[in-house]
Amino acid sequence: MRLLLPEEAATERLGEVLGQLAQAGDVIGLSGELGSGKTTLVRGLARGLGVPPDLPVVSPTFTLVNEYPGRLPLYHIDLYRVSEEEQEGLGLEEYLYGTGVAAIEWAERLADPPAERLEVRLRLWPPETGEQRLAELIPFGARAAELTRRVADTLPELAAPPEA
């Protein structure tokens, strides 16, 4: 499923809907070039999970993991600076298979991704100007497929045109 996100608010709205629909153990992998909206989407996810609005949601590029309290804990993981070899021993399993929701920026760098996950690939659209974002939701497993269907039902106005 592909969604056209015409402005930052639409990217946050996608994240918010994902947060509202999230269940304990959900893993959302985010990929896309710098500036494609990964952290913006996580801000919306935090809002949808009920993270207090006074807690700033920022990319954990140097801390690797930020934890936020909400209806379910949100584990915001950033693998930009972490090689596959360095991931061993970091304890990522407790976040990926825990009782909260894991949102992983640069998820394509994850050495051993969970079989059950939702990948959200973000890119600038159109490529020439990058005025908008295009999000492709790729489900792995039954729970992720259900989550994708429910997002499509909730945000039909963001469905991407065929040429996108």
Helices and strands as residue ranges (DSSP letters): E 2-5, H 8-21, E 27-31, H 38-48, E 65-68, E 74-78, H 84-87, H 92-96, E 101-105, G 107-109, E 117-125, E 132-140, H 142-154, G 156-158
